[in-house]
């Protein structure tokens, strides 16, 4: 009998824990070894660790249990704490929801001003929303929501979230990309917003409109990929004096994973659950209007000067007049699109190429302008981006057959002229060699294809070493600004 009683007590205890696993009550805590799980087991709330610089840091995160790789929401993206400081999520008896740790001030999520005698609890819902709410002491039903994570989205748009404006509280719901896919501490340049006037989604880059969804008709947006949106999402647009927003729900196909829209670092909007693109705004570069891309205005003095597009051609740029040619190397870390935007905004830019052959990982592009020409060469594997109407020379062709007979007089004239020219050139070379004797005046050269030939006395530095030498291109090391970008001073690890 005693054995059966012990077993009954153990099962009763386990059932009590299961009932409370999605909710914190006043006085409850959540540490780095525990978690909340929503009622149907869809989402979890727990502390996770991620590398930040050279240290591991703790973040309080909400994750979908089946796809924990994506962090649907992070409570303290800009205020991580050391795992060794024992971070704890607490709902205290003043109804304040906060993260405490040993090494500093608490991080307050919500401190509602309530004097109500009703109960206040923090619950993780199956929608992925973490809510602080007043509940009835009689039946536990929700009386009002005091705070919710859905009001503070990160880079992920879940079904039931809103994008738009709360006119009463003047609160804006929008997505903001991370600085890098694995680092929530720094914010990226892209945002996803709801245009309350045009009733369209818009992606902005550093505040400038980059992409628009187009009009909403027949249950879908013009530039959201139809094979995705038509099958998986049910959009709702709400517009009244209190709020203006877009939300969506899943069509609840049991064979489909539940959707998570993620705004990536380079501007792409990706459906994490189905692993498909929703939009491809990363292909927008400021001058095209394909698929919802927004064309940027060029500087007024650029209009009509050169072409209004880029052409991708095989070949290489070559200097026509070395005295006036400008070839600054501006290493841009986000890839081809930013190189296009930079060239597009400079009236003298004729095009750009990739001297290190890397167009996708941001190794850097090289711009060409003023007294340069593009040489088409179909035999090379090198591609360049060329502005139309810039000087383009035809590819070299084999010697063509003679058009007619050359008489003896013409032949003698050509021979005499050639000999005289050779004598003059030889004389000039002798004088030049005499003047520059003993001086190493050539550190590097270029071959016919514009590729750099390294001289033994030439030092070539990696992008990483330049980044370290200039302290991540800090303002303190900036010497000035030119037409193509800033100039920095730096100190190498060797002390030079």
C-alpha positions as CSV (number, residue, x, y, z in Angstrom):
1,X,0.0,0.0,0.0
2,X,2.8,2.4,0.9
3,X,4.5,1.7,-2.5
4,X,1.3,2.6,-4.4
5,X,0.9,5.8,-2.4
6,X,4.5,6.9,-3.3
7,X,3.9,6.3,-7.0
8,X,0.6,8.2,-6.8
9,X,2.3,11.2,-5.2
10,X,5.1,11.2,-7.8
11,X,2.6,11.2,-10.7
12,X,0.6,14.0,-9.1
13,X,3.7,16.1,-8.7
14,X,4.7,15.6,-12.4
15,X,1.2,16.6,-13.5
16,X,1.3,19.8,-11.4
17,X,4.7,20.7,-13.1
18,X,3.2,20.1,-16.5
19,X,0.3,22.4,-15.8
20,X,2.6,25.3,-14.9
21,X,5.3,24.8,-17.5
22,X,4.0,27.6,-19.8
23,X,3.4,30.2,-17.1
24,X,5.3,32.2,-14.5
25,X,3.4,33.4,-11.4
26,X,4.6,36.2,-9.1
27,X,7.7,34.9,-7.3
28,X,8.5,32.4,-10.0
29,X,11.9,32.4,-11.8
30,X,13.4,30.9,-14.9
31,X,17.2,30.1,-14.9
32,X,19.6,28.9,-17.5
33,X,18.7,25.3,-16.9
34,X,14.9,25.6,-17.1
35,X,12.5,26.7,-19.8
36,X,8.8,27.5,-20.5
37,X,7.0,25.4,-23.1
38,X,3.7,26.5,-24.7
39,X,0.6,24.4,-23.9
40,X,0.7,22.4,-27.2
41,X,4.5,22.2,-27.2
42,X,5.0,24.5,-30.2
43,X,7.4,27.1,-28.7
44,X,9.9,27.3,-25.9
45,X,11.3,30.3,-23.9
46,X,14.8,29.8,-22.5
47,X,18.2,31.2,-22.1
48,X,20.6,30.5,-25.0
49,X,24.3,31.3,-25.5
50,X,25.8,32.8,-28.7
51,X,29.3,34.0,-29.4
52,X,29.7,37.8,-29.3
53,X,33.2,38.8,-30.2
54,X,35.5,36.6,-28.2
55,X,33.0,35.7,-25.5
56,X,29.9,33.6,-25.1
57,X,26.9,35.6,-24.0
58,X,23.4,34.7,-22.8
59,X,20.2,35.8,-24.4
60,X,16.6,35.1,-23.4
61,X,15.0,33.7,-26.6
62,X,11.7,32.2,-28.0
63,X,12.2,29.4,-30.4
64,X,9.9,27.1,-32.3
65,X,10.6,23.7,-30.9
66,X,10.8,21.9,-34.2
67,X,13.1,24.4,-35.8
68,X,15.2,25.8,-33.0
69,X,17.8,27.1,-35.4
70,X,15.8,30.3,-35.9
71,X,15.4,32.6,-32.9
72,X,11.8,33.9,-33.4
73,X,12.3,36.6,-30.7
74,X,15.1,37.7,-28.3
75,X,14.3,39.7,-25.1
76,X,17.7,41.3,-24.6
77,X,19.4,41.6,-28.0
78,X,21.4,44.7,-27.1
79,X,22.0,43.8,-23.5
80,X,23.4,40.2,-23.3
81,X,24.8,38.9,-20.1
82,X,27.7,36.5,-19.3
83,X,26.5,33.0,-18.6
84,X,28.7,33.0,-15.5
85,X,26.6,35.8,-14.0
86,X,23.7,33.4,-13.6
87,X,20.9,35.2,-15.6
88,X,17.4,34.7,-14.2
89,X,14.0,35.7,-15.6
90,X,11.8,36.8,-12.7
91,X,8.2,37.9,-12.2
92,X,8.3,39.6,-8.9
93,X,5.5,40.4,-6.5
94,X,5.3,43.9,-7.9
95,X,4.3,42.3,-11.3
96,X,7.6,43.4,-12.8
97,X,9.0,41.1,-15.4
98,X,12.8,41.3,-15.6
99,X,16.1,39.6,-16.2
100,X,18.5,39.7,-13.3
101,X,22.1,38.7,-13.1
102,X,25.1,39.0,-10.7
103,X,27.1,41.6,-12.6
104,X,24.8,44.6,-13.1
105,X,21.4,46.2,-13.1
106,X,18.4,44.2,-14.1
107,X,17.0,44.3,-17.6
108,X,13.3,45.3,-17.3
109,X,10.9,43.8,-19.8
110,X,7.8,45.2,-18.2
111,X,6.9,47.1,-15.0
112,X,3.1,47.7,-15.3
113,X,1.5,50.2,-12.9
114,X,-1.3,48.0,-11.6
115,X,-3.1,48.2,-8.3
116,X,-5.7,45.6,-9.3
117,X,-6.5,42.7,-7.0
118,X,-6.5,40.4,-10.0
119,X,-3.7,37.9,-10.6
120,X,-0.9,38.8,-13.0
121,X,1.0,36.0,-14.8
122,X,3.4,35.7,-17.7
123,X,2.5,33.0,-20.2
124,X,4.1,31.6,-23.4
125,X,1.3,31.0,-25.9
126,X,1.3,28.5,-28.8
127,X,1.5,31.5,-31.2
128,X,5.0,32.2,-29.9
129,X,3.7,35.3,-28.1
130,X,5.0,35.8,-24.5
131,X,2.4,37.8,-22.6
132,X,2.2,39.5,-19.2
133,X,-1.6,39.6,-18.5
134,X,-4.2,40.1,-15.8
135,X,-6.3,36.9,-15.4
136,X,-9.4,36.2,-13.5
137,X,-8.8,34.6,-10.1
138,X,-12.0,32.6,-10.6
139,X,-11.4,30.8,-14.0
140,X,-8.0,32.1,-15.2
141,X,-9.4,33.8,-18.2
142,X,-7.6,36.9,-19.6
143,X,-8.8,40.3,-18.4
144,X,-6.3,42.4,-20.2
145,X,-2.8,42.2,-21.7
146,X,-0.2,44.4,-19.9
147,X,2.8,43.6,-22.2
148,X,3.6,41.2,-25.0
149,X,6.6,40.2,-27.0
150,X,4.6,40.5,-30.3
151,X,4.8,44.3,-29.8
152,X,8.6,44.2,-30.1
153,X,9.4,42.0,-33.1
154,X,13.0,41.4,-34.1
155,X,13.8,40.0,-37.6
156,X,11.0,37.4,-37.6
157,X,7.3,37.8,-38.5
158,X,5.1,35.0,-37.1
159,X,1.4,34.4,-37.9
160,X,-0.6,36.7,-35.6
161,X,2.1,39.4,-35.4
162,X,1.3,42.9,-36.7
163,X,3.2,45.2,-39.0
164,X,1.9,48.8,-38.9
165,X,1.0,51.5,-36.3
166,X,-0.9,51.7,-33.1
167,X,-2.3,55.3,-33.3
168,X,-3.3,55.4,-29.6
169,X,0.2,54.6,-28.2
170,X,2.1,55.9,-31.3
171,X,3.8,52.5,-31.4
172,X,5.2,51.1,-34.6
173,X,5.4,47.4,-35.4
174,X,8.2,46.6,-37.9
175,X,11.0,44.1,-38.5
176,X,14.7,45.0,-38.3
177,X,17.5,42.8,-39.8
178,X,20.4,41.7,-37.6
179,X,23.9,43.0,-38.3
180,X,24.9,39.4,-39.1
181,X,22.9,36.2,-39.2
182,X,24.4,34.9,-35.9
183,X,24.7,38.2,-34.0
184,X,21.6,40.0,-32.7
185,X,23.7,42.6,-30.8
186,X,24.1,44.8,-33.8
187,X,21.2,45.9,-36.0
188,X,21.4,45.6,-39.8
189,X,20.4,48.3,-42.3
190,X,17.2,46.7,-43.5
191,X,13.7,47.1,-42.1
192,X,10.3,45.7,-43.2
193,X,7.4,48.2,-42.6
194,X,3.8,48.6,-43.4
195,X,2.9,51.7,-45.4
196,X,-0.4,52.8,-43.8
197,X,-1.3,55.1,-46.8
198,X,-0.5,52.9,-49.8
199,X,-1.3,49.7,-47.9
200,X,1.8,48.0,-49.1
201,X,4.8,46.3,-47.5
202,X,8.1,48.1,-47.9
203,X,11.7,47.1,-47.3
204,X,14.0,50.1,-46.4
205,X,17.7,50.2,-46.4
206,X,19.1,52.7,-44.0
207,X,15.7,54.5,-44.2
208,X,15.6,54.6,-48.0
209,X,12.8,52.6,-49.7
210,X,14.4,49.6,-51.4
211,X,11.4,47.4,-52.3
212,X,7.6,47.5,-52.3
213,X,5.2,44.6,-52.3
214,X,2.8,46.2,-54.8
215,X,-1.0,46.4,-54.3
216,X,-3.0,43.8,-52.5
217,X,-5.6,42.1,-54.7
218,X,-7.3,38.7,-54.8
219,X,-5.7,37.7,-51.5
220,X,-2.1,38.4,-52.4
221,X,0.4,41.1,-53.0
222,X,1.7,41.9,-56.5
223,X,5.4,41.2,-55.8
224,X,5.3,38.5,-53.2
225,X,6.0,35.2,-54.9
226,X,2.6,33.8,-55.9
227,X,3.5,30.2,-55.6
228,X,4.2,30.8,-51.9
229,X,1.7,33.4,-50.8
230,X,-1.3,31.9,-52.6
231,X,-0.9,28.5,-51.0
232,X,0.3,29.3,-47.5
233,X,-0.9,32.6,-46.1
234,X,-4.2,34.4,-45.4
235,X,-3.5,38.1,-45.1
236,X,-5.7,40.6,-43.2
237,X,-5.5,44.4,-43.4
238,X,-7.0,46.4,-40.5
239,X,-7.4,50.1,-40.8
240,X,-9.3,52.3,-38.3
241,X,-8.8,55.3,-36.0
242,X,-7.0,53.2,-33.4
243,X,-4.6,51.2,-35.5
244,X,-3.4,50.4,-39.1
245,X,-1.7,47.1,-39.7
246,X,-1.1,44.0,-41.7
247,X,-1.2,40.5,-40.2
248,X,-1.5,37.0,-41.5
249,X,-2.4,33.5,-40.5
250,X,-1.3,30.1,-41.8
251,X,-3.7,28.1,-43.9
252,X,-3.1,25.2,-41.5
253,X,-2.1,22.5,-44.0
254,X,-0.9,19.7,-41.7
255,X,1.6,18.7,-44.3
256,X,3.3,22.1,-44.3
257,X,5.7,23.5,-41.7
258,X,4.3,26.5,-39.8
259,X,5.6,29.7,-41.4
260,X,8.2,32.1,-40.0
261,X,9.1,35.1,-42.2
262,X,12.8,36.2,-41.5
263,X,14.3,39.4,-42.8
264,X,17.9,38.5,-43.5
265,X,21.0,40.7,-43.2
266,X,21.1,41.5,-47.0
267,X,17.5,42.4,-47.4
268,X,16.0,39.0,-48.5
269,X,12.7,38.0,-46.9
270,X,12.7,34.2,-46.4
271,X,10.1,31.7,-45.2
272,X,12.1,29.7,-42.7
273,X,9.6,27.0,-42.2
274,X,9.2,26.0,-45.9
275,X,12.7,27.1,-46.8
276,X,11.6,29.3,-49.7
277,X,12.0,32.9,-50.7
278,X,9.1,35.2,-50.1
279,X,10.7,38.1,-52.0
280,X,14.2,38.6,-53.4
281,X,14.8,42.2,-52.5
282,X,18.5,41.4,-52.2
283,X,18.5,41.7,-56.1
284,X,17.5,45.4,-55.8
285,X,20.4,47.7,-56.4
286,X,19.0,51.1,-56.8
287,X,18.5,51.3,-60.6
288,X,16.2,48.5,-61.6
289,X,12.4,48.2,-61.0
290,X,12.0,44.4,-61.4
291,X,9.9,42.5,-58.9
292,X,9.0,45.5,-56.8
293,X,12.5,47.1,-56.6
294,X,12.5,50.9,-56.3
295,X,14.6,53.0,-58.5
296,X,16.8,55.6,-56.7
297,X,17.2,59.1,-58.0
298,X,20.6,59.8,-59.4
299,X,22.4,63.1,-58.7
300,X,21.0,65.8,-60.9
301,X,24.3,66.3,-62.8
302,X,24.4,62.6,-63.7
303,X,21.1,62.5,-65.6
304,X,21.7,61.9,-69.3
305,X,25.4,61.7,-68.9
306,X,25.8,58.0,-69.2
307,X,23.4,55.0,-69.4
308,X,20.7,54.2,-66.9
309,X,21.6,50.6,-66.4
310,X,24.5,48.1,-66.0
311,X,25.6,45.6,-68.5
312,X,27.5,42.5,-67.5
313,X,30.2,41.9,-70.1
314,X,33.3,39.7,-70.5
315,X,36.5,41.7,-70.6
316,X,38.4,44.2,-68.6
317,X,38.9,47.9,-68.1
318,X,42.0,49.6,-69.5
319,X,43.5,53.1,-68.8
320,X,43.5,55.4,-71.9
321,X,45.2,58.4,-70.3
322,X,47.2,57.4,-67.2
323,X,47.6,61.0,-66.1
324,X,43.9,61.6,-65.7
325,X,42.6,58.1,-65.0
326,X,41.0,57.4,-61.6
327,X,40.9,53.9,-60.3
328,X,40.3,54.0,-56.5
329,X,39.7,50.6,-54.8
330,X,36.8,50.8,-52.5
331,X,36.3,47.6,-50.7
332,X,32.6,47.1,-49.9
333,X,31.7,44.2,-47.6
334,X,28.1,43.4,-48.7
335,X,28.6,42.4,-52.3
336,X,27.6,43.3,-55.8
337,X,24.5,45.3,-55.0
338,X,26.3,47.8,-52.9
339,X,29.0,48.2,-55.5
340,X,26.2,49.0,-58.1
341,X,24.6,51.6,-55.8
342,X,28.0,53.3,-55.1
343,X,28.8,53.5,-58.8
344,X,25.2,54.6,-59.6
345,X,25.6,57.5,-57.3
346,X,28.9,58.7,-58.8
347,X,28.5,60.5,-62.1
348,X,32.1,59.7,-63.2
349,X,31.8,55.9,-62.6
350,X,32.1,53.9,-65.8
351,X,31.8,50.5,-64.1
352,X,33.5,48.1,-61.7
353,X,35.1,44.7,-61.5
354,X,36.3,42.3,-58.9
355,X,40.1,42.0,-58.8
356,X,39.9,39.1,-56.5
357,X,37.2,37.3,-58.5
358,X,34.7,37.2,-55.6
359,X,31.3,38.8,-56.3
360,X,29.2,37.1,-53.5
361,X,31.1,37.2,-50.2
362,X,31.9,40.9,-50.2
363,X,35.7,40.7,-50.9
364,X,35.5,44.1,-52.6
365,X,35.0,45.8,-56.0
366,X,37.2,48.1,-57.9
367,X,35.7,51.1,-59.6
368,X,36.8,52.7,-62.9
369,X,36.3,56.2,-64.1
370,X,37.7,59.1,-66.2
371,X,39.7,58.3,-69.3
372,X,39.2,54.5,-69.1
373,X,37.8,52.2,-71.7
374,X,36.3,48.7,-71.5
375,X,37.9,46.1,-73.7
376,X,35.5,43.3,-74.6
377,X,37.2,39.9,-74.5
378,X,35.0,36.9,-74.9
379,X,37.8,34.5,-74.3
380,X,38.3,35.6,-70.7
381,X,36.4,34.2,-67.7
382,X,36.3,37.6,-66.1
383,X,33.1,39.6,-65.9
384,X,32.7,43.3,-65.4
385,X,29.8,45.6,-64.7
386,X,29.7,48.4,-67.3
387,X,27.6,51.5,-67.6
388,X,26.3,51.9,-71.1
389,X,27.6,54.8,-73.3
390,X,31.0,54.6,-71.6
391,X,33.9,54.0,-74.0
392,X,33.9,50.4,-75.1
393,X,36.5,49.1,-77.5
394,X,35.9,46.0,-79.7
395,X,37.8,42.8,-79.0
396,X,41.2,42.3,-80.7
397,X,40.8,40.5,-84.0
398,X,43.3,38.6,-86.1
399,X,45.1,40.5,-88.8
400,X,42.7,41.1,-91.7
401,X,43.8,40.4,-95.3
402,X,45.1,43.4,-97.4
403,X,42.5,45.5,-99.1
404,X,44.7,46.1,-102.1
405,X,48.2,46.2,-103.5
406,X,50.7,48.5,-102.0
407,X,53.0,50.2,-104.5
408,X,56.7,50.5,-104.1
409,X,56.5,54.2,-103.2
410,X,54.1,53.6,-100.3
411,X,56.1,50.6,-99.2
412,X,59.3,52.6,-99.0
413,X,57.5,55.4,-97.1
414,X,56.2,53.0,-94.5
415,X,59.6,51.4,-94.0
416,X,61.4,54.8,-93.7
417,X,58.8,56.0,-91.2
418,X,59.0,52.9,-89.1
419,X,62.8,53.0,-88.9
420,X,62.7,56.7,-87.9
421,X,60.1,56.0,-85.2
422,X,62.2,53.1,-83.8
423,X,65.3,55.3,-83.6
424,X,63.4,58.0,-81.7
425,X,61.9,55.5,-79.3
426,X,65.3,53.9,-78.7
427,X,66.9,57.2,-78.0
428,X,64.1,58.1,-75.5
429,X,64.5,54.8,-73.8
430,X,68.3,55.3,-73.4
431,X,67.8,58.7,-71.8
432,X,65.1,57.3,-69.4
433,X,67.3,54.4,-68.4
434,X,70.2,56.7,-67.7
435,X,68.1,59.0,-65.5
436,X,66.5,56.3,-63.5
437,X,69.6,54.1,-63.2
438,X,69.9,52.7,-59.7
439,X,66.4,53.5,-58.8
440,X,63.6,51.0,-58.2
441,X,60.8,52.8,-59.8
442,X,58.4,50.0,-60.6
443,X,56.7,48.3,-57.7
444,X,53.8,46.8,-59.6
445,X,52.4,46.6,-63.2
446,X,49.4,45.4,-65.0
447,X,49.1,42.9,-67.8
448,X,46.8,43.4,-70.8
449,X,43.8,42.2,-68.8
450,X,44.2,44.6,-65.9
451,X,45.4,41.9,-63.5
452,X,48.0,43.0,-61.0
453,X,51.5,41.4,-61.4
454,X,53.3,41.3,-58.1
455,X,56.8,42.8,-57.9
456,X,59.2,41.3,-55.3
457,X,59.3,44.6,-53.5
458,X,55.5,45.1,-53.4
459,X,53.6,44.3,-50.2
460,X,50.1,43.1,-50.5
461,X,47.8,43.0,-47.5
462,X,44.7,41.0,-46.8
463,X,41.4,42.7,-46.1
464,X,41.5,41.3,-42.5
465,X,44.9,42.9,-41.8
466,X,43.7,46.3,-43.2
467,X,40.6,46.0,-41.0
468,X,42.7,45.4,-37.9
469,X,45.3,48.1,-38.8
470,X,42.5,50.8,-39.1
471,X,40.6,49.6,-36.0
472,X,37.6,48.6,-38.2
473,X,37.9,51.7,-40.3
474,X,37.3,53.9,-37.2
475,X,36.7,57.7,-37.5
476,X,39.8,58.3,-35.5
477,X,41.9,56.9,-38.4
478,X,40.0,58.6,-41.2
479,X,42.2,61.1,-43.2
480,X,39.6,62.4,-45.6
481,X,36.9,61.6,-48.1
482,X,37.1,61.4,-51.9
483,X,34.6,60.9,-54.7
484,X,34.7,57.1,-54.2
485,X,35.0,56.8,-50.5
486,X,37.1,57.5,-47.4
487,X,40.9,57.3,-46.9
488,X,42.3,55.9,-43.7
489,X,45.7,55.6,-41.9
490,X,46.6,52.5,-40.0
491,X,49.2,50.6,-38.1
492,X,50.1,47.0,-38.9
493,X,50.7,44.2,-36.4
494,X,54.4,44.5,-37.3
495,X,54.5,48.1,-36.1
496,X,54.7,49.7,-39.5
